[in-house]
Amino acid sequence: MPARMRSFMAPMAIAAAATMIASAANAQKKYDPGASDTEIKVGNIMPYSGPASAYGVIGKAQAAYFNKINAEGGINGRKINFISYDDSFSPPKAVEQARKLVESDEVLLVFQSLGTQSNSAIQKYMNAKRVPQLFVATGATKWGDPQNFPWTMGWQPNYQSEGRIYAKYILKNHPNGKIAALWQNDDAGKDQMKGLRDGLGEKVGMIVADASYEVSDPTIDSQIVSLKNSGADIFVTWAAPKGAAQAIRKVAELGWKPVYFLGNVSTSVATVLKPAGLENAKGIISTAYLKDPTDQMWKDDPGIKAWLVFMDKYFPDGDKTNNNNIYGYATAQTMVQVLKQCGDNLTRENVMKQAASLNDFTSDVLLPGIKINTSATDFFPIEQMQLMKFDGASWKLFDEVITGEVGH
């Protein structure tokens, strides 16, 4: 080849190689609305006001954790822009806020929106828009239906699992007991009752009475009186924090001494048991999958120590006895893991793909032996729990880790 042609070809080859490198780099980076080289927009809906406002602290803990991640350089160099709105625990308001997040703020995904009714109200919209409704803060079974709702996934153990776990314990330890149950009149309460009934199986007749209540009810005294009068010696309560505290107080006032089970969404010492009276709560049984920072057994635990450092630095106003702050931390850690796995492919489709590809992931604050696993056909990240009993000051774990999966 003549020297002149070689000298002409060399820059062309260099230019072509540069173009290939640039296009390869661009091919590696894929973005949907809400993602760029510098940020990831994550939407959220919380009841910062209204009847379930005790849960609002979860959103604050998550915001604090994302601030920590941003201060440490972000995720693959991108900062999380966490946009959280109040829906007052009102489904119509949740719809309004979801539309705002998707259509005005153009978030990449909506993370940890709270409440069964609020999430039910936005589920079809989120799936029609093909926007991830990820790790919703409710244990209803409907969040694990990838065939019909591939853009919606739960996080915590589902309510039916919890009901089956209580049934296992009751059948083993109180096989001749009579059960009364109080449940919230929504999908969550219905799920929990279904789990309890399914778990009891042919002994479902042990349930001698049950009563529902609305989360907006000012009092549940009449339901508690009626359930006590049924002659039951086992009492199961599935209620939001306010209703759960009222139930504990009323049971004590009546001098009723049943074996008492409390749904794990309302086990916060700070927002449920203290308002109800710690002495009144003594002996109550519930389930756990997260470490309790008030339990001295974790005082030297590296995970709780890391959480305490986080709280001091990024959420100093947060209550360290409120397990909702542990929950917010664990869910935010799971979200960060998914975004890390996404790498430079920050499309909504890849977010769901990575959320459905968690393999033995664990948070600093999950109980030992409890792992997060998902797949394309399994949208239930956590399916194990451990029983615990309140001793008047803190929760104490007992028994082994139990699975609430069907057939186990």
NUKOLLO-791979 format. One record per residue (C-alpha): residue in three letters; x negated, y, z. Coordinates in Angstrom, 2 decimals. Example, Ala and Ser with C-alpha at 12.3 -4.5 7.8 and 13.67 -1.06 7.14 Angstrom:
2
PT res    east   north      up
PT ALA  -12.30   -4.50    7.80
PT SER  -13.67   -1.06    7.14
//
This chain:
408
PT res    east   north      up
PT MET    0.00    0.00    0.00
PT PRO   -1.43    3.44   -0.94
PT ALA   -2.67    5.49    2.01
PT ARG   -0.30    8.32    1.20
PT MET    2.74    5.99    1.35
PT ARG    1.49    4.46    4.62
PT SER    1.22    7.91    6.18
PT PHE    4.78    8.69    5.01
PT MET    6.17    5.39    6.36
PT ALA    4.60    5.73    9.81
PT PRO    6.74    8.67   11.01
PT MET    9.83    7.02    9.51
PT ALA    9.13    3.86   11.49
PT ILE    8.59    5.89   14.65
PT ALA   11.85    7.79   14.05
PT ALA   13.73    4.55   13.40
PT ALA   12.31    2.98   16.55
PT ALA   13.26    6.07   18.57
PT THR   16.79    5.94   17.16
PT MET   17.07    2.25   18.05
PT ILE   15.84    2.91   21.60
PT ALA   18.27    5.81   22.01
PT SER   21.20    3.82   20.66
PT ALA   20.26    0.87   22.89
PT ALA   20.23    3.20   25.89
PT ASN   23.59    4.64   24.87
PT ALA   24.98    1.15   24.29
PT GLN   24.09    0.24   27.86
PT LYS   26.05    3.20   29.22
PT LYS   29.80    2.91   28.88
PT TYR   32.20    5.34   30.50
PT ASP   35.93    5.67   30.94
PT PRO   37.57    8.82   32.37
PT GLY   36.21    9.48   35.84
PT ALA   32.66    8.32   35.18
PT SER   29.59   10.08   33.80
PT ASP   25.81   10.16   34.17
PT THR   26.21   12.11   37.40
PT GLU   29.47   11.12   39.13
PT ILE   32.14    8.50   39.73
PT LYS   35.62    9.81   40.60
PT VAL   37.41    7.56   43.07
PT GLY   41.05    8.34   43.95
PT ASN   42.83    7.49   47.18
PT ILE   46.29    7.91   48.78
PT MET   46.69    7.90   52.59
PT PRO   49.44    8.75   55.10
PT TYR   47.66   11.67   56.75
PT SER   51.09   12.75   58.01
PT GLY   54.42   11.00   58.67
PT PRO   55.35    7.86   60.64
PT ALA   52.17    5.94   59.78
PT SER   49.71    8.84   60.21
PT ALA   47.64    6.73   62.67
PT TYR   46.21    5.06   59.57
PT GLY   45.02    8.38   58.08
PT VAL   41.69    8.00   59.88
PT ILE   40.85    5.19   57.43
PT GLY   40.60    7.71   54.58
PT LYS   38.38    9.93   56.71
PT ALA   36.03    7.04   57.53
PT GLN   35.83    6.11   53.85
PT ALA   35.06    9.71   52.87
PT ALA   32.29    9.75   55.50
PT TYR   30.80    6.50   54.14
PT PHE   30.78    7.82   50.59
PT ASN   29.07   10.97   51.90
PT LYS   26.41    8.69   53.36
PT ILE   25.93    6.91   50.01
PT ASN   25.71   10.27   48.20
PT ALA   23.14   11.57   50.70
PT GLU   21.04    8.48   49.99
PT GLY   21.07    9.14   46.23
PT GLY   24.44    7.74   45.17
PT ILE   25.14    4.57   43.20
PT ASN   22.70    4.00   40.35
PT GLY   22.03    7.75   40.51
PT ARG   25.69    8.79   40.43
PT LYS   27.50   10.56   43.27
PT ILE   30.96    9.42   44.38
PT ASN   33.59   12.14   44.12
PT PHE   36.25   10.86   46.55
PT ILE   39.64   12.53   45.99
PT SER   42.14   11.61   48.71
PT TYR   45.76   12.81   48.92
PT ASP   48.49   12.55   51.56
PT ASP   51.74   10.75   50.70
PT SER   53.26   10.91   54.24
PT PHE   53.99    7.16   53.87
PT SER   56.68    8.10   51.33
PT PRO   56.90    6.01   48.12
PT PRO   58.18    8.91   45.92
PT LYS   55.27   11.06   47.16
PT ALA   52.86    8.18   46.44
PT VAL   54.08    8.11   42.82
PT GLU   53.51   11.85   42.54
PT GLN   49.98   11.56   43.97
PT ALA   49.08    8.57   41.77
PT ARG   50.11   10.51   38.65
PT LYS   48.05   13.48   39.81
PT LEU   44.98   11.31   40.38
PT VAL   45.26    9.52   37.03
PT GLU   46.50   12.31   34.76
PT SER   45.09   15.52   36.30
PT ASP   42.00   14.43   38.23
PT GLU   41.27   11.62   35.75
PT VAL   39.80    9.27   38.35
PT LEU   38.08    6.06   37.26
PT LEU   40.14    4.06   39.75
PT VAL   42.43    4.35   42.78
PT PHE   40.92    2.70   45.86
PT GLN   42.59    1.60   49.10
PT SER   45.93    3.38   48.71
PT LEU   47.75    2.50   51.93
PT GLY   51.12    0.89   52.62
PT THR   53.16   -1.88   51.06
PT GLN   56.04    0.37   49.95
PT SER   53.77    3.09   48.54
PT ASN   51.70    0.58   46.58
PT SER   54.84   -1.19   45.34
PT ALA   56.06    2.17   44.02
PT ILE   52.92    2.77   41.95
PT GLN   51.98   -0.79   40.92
PT LYS   53.78   -0.86   37.54
PT TYR   52.52    2.63   36.67
PT MET   48.89    1.75   37.48
PT ASN   49.06   -1.45   35.45
PT ALA   50.76    0.27   32.50
PT LYS   47.99    2.91   32.55
PT ARG   45.35    0.16   32.95
PT VAL   43.78    1.96   35.90
PT PRO   42.40   -0.20   38.74
PT GLN   44.58   -0.17   41.87
PT LEU   41.78   -1.66   43.85
PT PHE   41.50   -3.15   47.37
PT VAL   44.91   -1.80   48.40
PT ALA   45.34   -1.25   52.16
PT THR   48.16   -3.72   52.73
PT GLY   48.25   -7.48   53.11
PT ALA   51.35   -8.18   51.02
PT THR   50.99  -11.32   48.91
PT LYS   52.03   -9.51   45.72
PT TRP   48.56   -7.88   45.42
PT GLY   47.07  -11.23   44.44
PT ASP   48.92  -11.77   41.14
PT PRO   46.31  -11.33   38.36
PT GLN   48.55  -12.93   35.77
PT ASN   51.28  -10.28   36.04
PT PHE   49.34   -7.38   37.57
PT PRO   45.70   -7.67   36.43
PT TRP   44.86   -4.11   37.56
PT THR   45.95   -4.57   41.22
PT MET   43.91   -6.34   43.93
PT GLY   44.23   -6.58   47.70
PT TRP   41.39   -6.67   50.23
PT GLN   42.44   -7.76   53.70
PT PRO   43.88  -11.20   54.57
PT ASN   47.42  -11.38   53.26
PT TYR   50.32  -11.34   55.70
PT GLN   51.49  -14.84   54.82
PT SER   48.04  -16.18   55.74
PT GLU   48.28  -14.46   59.12
PT GLY   51.75  -15.92   59.71
PT ARG   50.47  -19.44   58.89
PT ILE   47.54  -19.00   61.31
PT TYR   49.92  -18.08   64.17
PT ALA   52.11  -21.05   63.29
PT LYS   49.10  -23.41   63.47
PT TYR   48.21  -22.09   66.93
PT ILE   51.81  -22.27   68.21
PT LEU   52.34  -25.83   66.96
PT LYS   49.11  -26.95   68.62
PT ASN   49.47  -25.11   71.94
PT HIS   53.22  -24.44   72.41
PT PRO   54.99  -27.17   70.42
PT ASN   58.19  -26.86   72.49
PT GLY   58.32  -23.06   72.53
PT LYS   61.16  -20.82   71.39
PT ILE   60.08  -17.99   69.11
PT ALA   61.57  -14.50   68.71
PT ALA   60.16  -12.18   66.04
PT LEU   60.32   -8.45   65.31
PT TRP   59.41   -7.44   61.79
PT GLN   59.20   -4.29   59.69
PT ASN   61.95   -4.23   57.04
PT ASP   59.74   -4.17   53.95
PT ASP   57.68   -6.54   51.82
PT ALA   55.02   -6.70   54.55
PT GLY   57.44   -7.84   57.25
PT LYS   59.16  -10.31   54.91
PT ASP   55.78  -11.76   53.90
PT GLN   54.73  -12.23   57.51
PT MET   57.97  -13.98   58.40
PT LYS   57.63  -16.23   55.35
PT GLY   54.10  -17.20   56.42
PT LEU   55.30  -18.02   59.94
PT ARG   58.25  -20.06   58.67
PT ASP   56.15  -21.91   56.07
PT GLY   53.46  -22.61   58.67
PT LEU   56.01  -24.06   61.11
PT GLY   57.33  -26.32   58.35
PT GLU   59.85  -28.83   59.68
PT LYS   59.67  -27.12   63.10
PT VAL   60.96  -23.82   61.72
PT GLY   63.92  -24.20   64.10
PT MET   61.55  -23.01   66.85
PT ILE   62.45  -19.49   65.68
PT VAL   65.57  -18.80   67.74
PT ALA   65.91  -15.07   66.95
PT ASP   64.47  -12.37   64.73
PT ALA   65.19   -8.68   64.21
PT SER   64.02   -6.12   61.69
PT TYR   63.42   -2.39   62.07
PT GLU   62.74    0.57   59.78
PT VAL   59.36    2.27   60.11
PT SER   61.23    5.58   60.44
PT ASP   63.39    4.36   63.37
PT PRO   62.86    6.58   66.43
PT THR   63.09    3.60   68.80
PT ILE   63.26   -0.21   68.69
PT ASP   64.51   -0.73   72.25
PT SER   67.79   -2.38   71.24
PT GLN   65.97   -4.97   69.08
PT ILE   63.60   -5.86   71.94
PT VAL   66.49   -6.27   74.43
PT SER   68.33   -8.53   71.98
PT LEU   65.23  -10.66   71.33
PT LYS   64.54  -11.06   75.05
PT ASN   68.15  -12.18   75.59
PT SER   67.66  -14.97   73.06
PT GLY   65.78  -16.95   75.71
PT ALA   62.57  -17.01   73.65
PT ASP   59.27  -17.57   75.44
PT ILE   57.10  -16.68   72.40
PT PHE   57.26  -13.22   70.83
PT VAL   55.75  -12.27   67.47
PT THR   55.61   -8.59   66.46
PT TRP   54.83   -7.31   63.00
PT ALA   54.99   -3.53   63.12
PT ALA   53.09   -0.38   62.23
PT PRO   51.14    1.24   65.14
PT LYS   54.01    3.36   66.49
PT GLY   56.53    0.49   66.52
PT ALA   53.93   -1.93   67.90
PT ALA   53.16    0.39   70.85
PT GLN   56.89    0.86   71.54
PT ALA   57.42   -2.92   71.54
PT ILE   54.58   -3.56   74.00
PT ARG   55.93   -0.90   76.37
PT LYS   59.53   -2.15   76.20
PT VAL   58.57   -5.80   76.73
PT ALA   56.70   -4.73   79.90
PT GLU   59.60   -2.54   81.08
PT LEU   61.98   -5.48   80.78
PT GLY   59.67   -7.73   82.78
PT TRP   59.65  -10.19   79.87
PT LYS   56.53  -12.41   79.89
PT PRO   56.44  -14.26   76.55
PT VAL   53.34  -15.61   74.81
PT TYR   52.84  -12.43   72.76
PT PHE   51.45  -12.30   69.20
PT LEU   50.68   -8.92   67.62
PT GLY   50.11   -8.43   63.87
PT ASN   46.50   -7.49   63.21
PT VAL   47.33   -4.20   61.44
PT SER   48.22   -2.80   64.87
PT THR   45.43   -4.00   67.15
PT SER   43.68   -0.65   67.56
PT VAL   42.87    0.00   71.21
PT ALA   42.90    3.75   70.54
PT THR   46.13    4.14   68.57
PT VAL   48.30    1.25   69.81
PT LEU   47.18   -0.35   73.08
PT LYS   46.24    2.80   75.00
PT PRO   49.56    4.55   74.15
PT ALA   51.39    1.33   75.11
PT GLY   49.43    1.00   78.37
PT LEU   46.35   -1.23   78.48
PT GLU   47.74   -3.25   81.40
PT ASN   50.94   -3.89   79.41
PT ALA   48.87   -5.28   76.53
PT LYS   46.89   -7.73   78.64
PT GLY   47.09  -11.28   77.30
PT ILE   48.34  -10.36   73.82
PT ILE   47.01  -12.61   71.04
PT SER   46.17  -11.44   67.53
PT THR   43.81  -12.23   64.67
PT ALA   40.61  -10.57   63.60
PT TYR   38.25  -10.61   60.66
PT LEU   36.31   -7.50   61.69
PT LYS   34.02   -6.98   64.69
PT ASP   35.53   -4.98   67.56
PT PRO   33.18   -2.16   68.61
PT THR   34.72   -2.12   72.12
PT ASP   33.68   -5.74   72.75
PT GLN   30.37   -5.98   74.61
PT MET   29.52   -9.18   72.72
PT TRP   28.51   -6.96   69.76
PT LYS   26.43   -4.44   71.71
PT ASP   23.17   -5.80   70.24
PT ASP   24.63   -6.75   66.86
PT PRO   22.67   -5.17   63.96
PT GLY   25.87   -4.55   61.97
PT ILE   27.62   -2.68   64.79
PT LYS   24.40   -0.78   65.52
PT ALA   24.30    0.34   61.86
PT TRP   27.96    1.38   62.10
PT LEU   27.31    3.40   65.28
PT VAL   24.41    5.23   63.59
PT PHE   26.72    5.95   60.63
PT MET   29.47    7.25   62.93
PT ASP   27.08    9.53   64.83
PT LYS   25.61   11.02   61.67
PT TYR   28.50   11.13   59.18
PT PHE   31.70   10.95   61.26
PT PRO   30.80   12.37   64.70
PT ASP   34.44   13.31   65.43
PT GLY   35.59    9.74   64.76
PT ASP   36.83    7.59   67.66
PT LYS   34.48    4.64   68.20
PT THR   37.25    2.65   69.93
PT ASN   39.51    2.87   66.87
PT ASN   39.09   -0.24   64.72
PT ASN   40.56    1.64   61.75
PT ASN   37.12    3.27   61.51
PT ILE   35.55   -0.20   61.25
PT TYR   38.10   -1.11   58.58
PT GLY   37.40    2.07   56.58
PT TYR   33.67    1.36   56.70
PT ALA   34.05   -2.27   55.55
PT THR   36.37   -1.41   52.66
PT ALA   34.06    1.39   51.50
PT GLN   31.09   -1.00   51.61
PT THR   33.02   -3.43   49.40
PT MET   33.87   -0.65   46.93
PT VAL   30.22    0.41   46.77
PT GLN   29.19   -3.20   46.05
PT VAL   31.59   -3.37   43.09
PT LEU   30.31   -0.07   41.68
PT LYS   26.71   -1.27   42.07
PT GLN   27.57   -4.44   40.14
PT CYS   29.06   -2.29   37.36
PT GLY   25.62   -0.84   36.59
PT ASP   25.93    1.57   33.66
PT ASN   29.15   -0.02   32.38
PT LEU   31.62    2.18   34.24
PT THR   34.74    1.27   32.32
PT ARG   37.96    0.48   34.12
PT GLU   37.92   -3.00   32.62
PT ASN   34.44   -3.68   34.00
PT VAL   35.41   -2.32   37.43
PT MET   38.16   -4.99   37.62
PT LYS   35.80   -7.63   36.21
PT GLN   33.21   -6.91   38.92
PT ALA   35.87   -6.72   41.64
PT ALA   36.88  -10.23   40.54
PT SER   33.24  -11.40   40.68
PT LEU   32.40  -10.99   44.38
PT ASN   30.48  -13.98   45.65
PT ASP   29.98  -14.49   49.40
PT PHE   29.75  -10.73   49.91
PT THR   29.81   -9.62   53.52
PT SER   29.97   -6.28   55.28
PT ASP   27.98   -5.24   58.36
PT VAL   31.20   -5.44   60.34
PT LEU   32.92   -8.64   59.13
PT LEU   32.98  -11.44   61.69
PT PRO   30.25  -14.08   61.27
PT GLY   31.33  -16.80   58.86
PT ILE   33.85  -14.61   57.03
PT LYS   32.89  -13.95   53.43
PT ILE   34.48  -12.03   50.55
PT ASN   35.02  -14.15   47.45
PT THR   37.04  -13.33   44.33
PT SER   37.45  -14.69   40.83
PT ALA   39.53  -14.01   37.73
PT THR   42.28  -16.18   39.26
PT ASP   41.74  -15.31   42.95
PT PHE   42.59  -11.72   43.90
PT PHE   42.60  -12.44   47.67
PT PRO   39.13  -11.28   48.86
PT ILE   39.45  -12.33   52.54
PT GLU   41.38  -15.45   53.57
PT GLN   39.81  -16.33   56.92
PT MET   40.50  -14.99   60.41
PT GLN   39.73  -15.74   64.04
PT LEU   42.13  -15.56   66.98
PT MET   41.50  -13.05   69.76
PT LYS   43.09  -12.12   73.09
PT PHE   43.23   -8.71   74.81
PT ASP   41.82   -8.79   78.35
PT GLY   43.05   -5.36   79.45
PT ALA   39.94   -3.55   78.23
PT SER   38.93   -5.10   74.91
PT TRP   39.69   -7.95   72.53
PT LYS   37.91  -11.29   73.11
PT LEU   37.52  -13.79   70.29
PT PHE   38.39  -17.43   70.89
PT ASP   38.80  -20.59   68.85
PT GLU   37.06  -20.99   65.49
PT VAL   37.41  -19.16   62.18
PT ILE   40.68  -20.41   60.62
PT THR   41.74  -20.23   57.00
PT GLY   45.27  -19.18   56.19
PT GLU   45.12  -20.51   52.63
PT VAL   48.00  -22.70   51.53
PT GLY   47.16  -26.39   51.91
PT HIS   44.23  -25.81   54.32
//
